[in-house]
Amino acid sequence: MRLPNGYGSVYKLSGKRRKPFAPIITTGWTDEGKAIRKYLGSFDNRSAALKALADSHAHPDNIQDTNISI
């Protein structure tokens, strides 16, 4: 399934994990032109990760800060 431009991505993380799907959104850009990306958590299936990605766009103020950077 293809997502719109600027919407974010859902990645399948490597290894044998309980929750291998991770949605990631771009929150801004650095002065060098690199994307500042936000990890939204890990989920057990792709549809749950897509739902979290949609929820983050519906309510952008409710995104919790995490100390994990990818």
Steps between C-alpha positions, in 0.01 A plus 500: 500500500642835398467796735474867395810718479604640837269267692762276663614141472445162659815290523538132582784477750764233463530189711244281669294746705164491669408840355696545176314793335601861572330815366729800452405859408707800393464787746736749337829558322852588615709782356692240296175380339467173692161390631426504873303180550274391786460134600138435607542157659496135399194294407425135440349545152517746212136607528546606865808701402306669218222584746754662735639695206150620408429592864819705512377702200149537641629622840854639456502653851467158667832359375701393803871571519729199495875491540545249218642633174530302180 
